[in-house]
Amino acid sequence: MGISIRAYARHRGVSDTAVRKAIKTGRITKESDGSIDIEKADKEWQINTESTFSNLSKTVSKANKPKSRPISQEAMDAVDDTLKEKPGSTTTYVQARTANEILKAQTQRVKLAELKKELVNRDKAVAHVFRLAREERDAWQRWPSRIAAEMASQLAVDQHTLHTLLDRYVLQHLSELADITVTFDGR
């Protein structure tokens, strides 16, 4: 049998609210009878508190480095494990903090890349490519009118017939190009 939450708070030198919060977040666990085993809770408090602060200090020191480094596979696996857990299962405080800190670091990396103008706005890029493709299509559609007279004189053929043929084949080719399907892999 252990001691009460208030007694454990006095033992730790913290408020009983801090102890309740530690229980709620999974930093320490209660016994089946609702009491707290001092030795077990002290070990959990020490491990989870040190892990949390060491993770925070590591994240802060990584954020201050000029070059960004890829996140380790172990960290990504920890986040994956945390996110894959089924509803009703318990996520430890350390796992939740680690997942949160990794997410914050990734968000900051994206914001930094955006500030450095290393990212491209997808909507603007799609609109730009669409405009360029339309300009090229229009230029090809105007080409038979511009070149038909010169080609007809060099080939000694009827200008109208040549213009009609060029126009038909250019439109056929543009139609074939329009049927090409482009897929994006999301990167």
C-alpha positions in Angstrom: 0.0 0.0 0.0 1.2 3.4 -1.0 0.5 7.0 0.1 -2.1 9.6 -1.0 -1.5 12.1 -3.8 -1.2 15.0 -1.2 1.3 13.0 0.8 3.3 12.2 -2.3 3.2 15.9 -3.3 4.6 16.9 0.1 7.3 14.2 -0.3 8.3 15.6 -3.8 8.0 19.2 -2.6 5.4 20.1 -5.3 1.7 20.9 -5.3 -0.9 18.1 -5.4 -2.0 19.6 -8.7 1.4 18.8 -10.2 1.2 15.2 -9.0 -2.3 14.9 -10.5 -1.1 16.3 -13.8 1.8 13.9 -13.8 -0.6 11.0 -13.2 -2.9 12.3 -15.9 -0.1 12.7 -18.5 1.4 9.3 -17.7 4.6 10.5 -16.1 3.8 8.5 -13.0 1.3 5.8 -12.3 -1.0 5.0 -9.4 -1.4 1.6 -7.8 -4.6 -0.4 -8.3 -6.0 0.9 -5.0 -5.4 4.5 -6.0 -2.4 5.1 -3.8 1.1 6.0 -4.9 4.1 3.8 -4.4 6.9 6.3 -3.4 9.9 4.4 -4.9 8.1 3.5 -8.1 6.7 7.0 -8.6 10.1 8.6 -7.8 11.8 6.5 -10.5 9.0 7.3 -13.0 9.2 11.0 -12.1 12.9 11.0 -12.5 13.0 9.1 -15.8 10.1 11.0 -17.5 11.1 14.4 -16.3 14.8 14.0 -17.3 13.7 12.5 -20.7 11.4 15.4 -21.3 14.0 18.1 -20.5 16.8 16.3 -22.3 14.6 16.0 -25.4 13.7 19.7 -25.1 17.3 20.7 -24.8 18.3 18.5 -27.7 15.6 20.0 -29.8 16.6 23.5 -28.9 20.2 22.9 -29.6 19.3 21.3 -33.0 17.2 24.3 -33.8 20.1 26.7 -33.2 22.4 24.9 -35.6 22.7 26.6 -39.0 22.4 23.4 -41.1 19.3 21.3 -40.8 19.8 17.6 -40.3 17.4 14.8 -41.1 15.5 13.3 -38.2 16.8 10.0 -37.1 15.0 6.8 -38.0 14.5 6.0 -34.4 12.7 9.3 -33.8 10.5 8.7 -36.8 9.7 5.2 -35.7 8.7 6.6 -32.3 6.3 9.1 -33.9 4.9 6.4 -36.1 4.4 4.1 -33.1 2.7 6.9 -31.2 0.4 7.7 -34.0 -0.5 4.1 -34.8 -1.8 3.4 -31.3 -5.4 2.4 -31.0 -7.9 4.6 -29.2 -8.2 3.7 -25.5 -4.5 2.7 -25.3 -2.2 4.9 -23.3 0.5 7.0 -24.8 3.3 7.9 -22.4 4.2 11.4 -21.6 7.6 11.0 -23.2 6.2 9.6 -26.4 3.7 12.4 -26.7 6.4 15.1 -26.0 8.8 13.5 -28.5 6.1 13.4 -31.2 5.2 17.0 -30.5 8.8 18.2 -30.6 9.5 16.4 -33.8 6.4 18.0 -35.4 7.4 21.4 -34.2 10.9 21.0 -35.6 9.6 19.9 -39.0 7.1 22.8 -39.0 10.0 25.2 -38.2 12.1 23.7 -41.0 9.3 24.3 -43.5 8.8 27.9 -42.3 12.5 28.6 -42.6 12.6 27.2 -46.1 9.6 29.4 -47.0 11.4 32.5 -45.6 14.5 31.6 -47.6 12.4 31.4 -50.7 13.3 27.8 -51.2 9.7 26.7 -51.5 7.4 27.3 -54.4 3.7 28.0 -54.0 2.0 25.1 -55.7 -1.0 27.1 -57.0 1.2 29.8 -58.5 3.4 27.2 -60.2 0.4 25.3 -61.7 -1.0 28.6 -63.0 2.3 29.6 -64.4 2.8 26.3 -66.2 -0.8 26.4 -67.5 -0.2 29.9 -68.9 3.1 28.9 -70.6 1.4 25.8 -72.2 -1.5 28.0 -73.5 1.0 30.5 -75.0 2.9 27.7 -76.7 -0.4 26.2 -78.1 -1.5 29.6 -79.4 1.9 30.1 -81.0 1.6 26.8 -82.8 -1.9 27.6 -84.0 -0.7 30.9 -85.5 2.3 29.3 -87.2 0.6 27.9 -90.3 -0.8 31.3 -91.2 2.7 32.9 -90.8 4.7 30.3 -92.8 2.2 29.0 -95.4 2.9 31.8 -98.0 6.7 31.4 -97.8 6.6 27.6 -97.9 4.1 27.6 -100.8 6.4 29.9 -102.9 9.4 27.7 -102.1 7.5 24.4 -103.0 5.6 26.0 -105.9 2.2 24.8 -104.5 -1.1 26.4 -103.8 -0.8 28.6 -100.7 -4.4 27.9 -99.5 -4.0 24.1 -99.8 -0.7 24.2 -98.0 -2.1 26.4 -95.2 -5.1 24.1 -94.8 -2.9 21.0 -94.6 -0.5 22.6 -92.1 -3.4 23.9 -90.0 -5.0 20.4 -89.9 -1.8 18.6 -88.9 -0.8 21.2 -86.3 -4.2 20.9 -84.7 -4.0 17.1 -84.8 -0.6 17.2 -83.1 -1.8 19.6 -80.4 -4.8 17.4 -79.8 -2.5 14.4 -79.3 -0.4 16.4 -76.9 -3.6 17.4 -75.0 -4.4 13.7 -74.4 -1.1 13.0 -72.6 -1.8 12.3 -68.9 0.6 13.7 -66.4 0.7 12.1 -62.9 2.3 13.7 -59.8 3.7 11.6 -57.1 3.0 14.2 -54.4 6.5 15.4 -54.0 
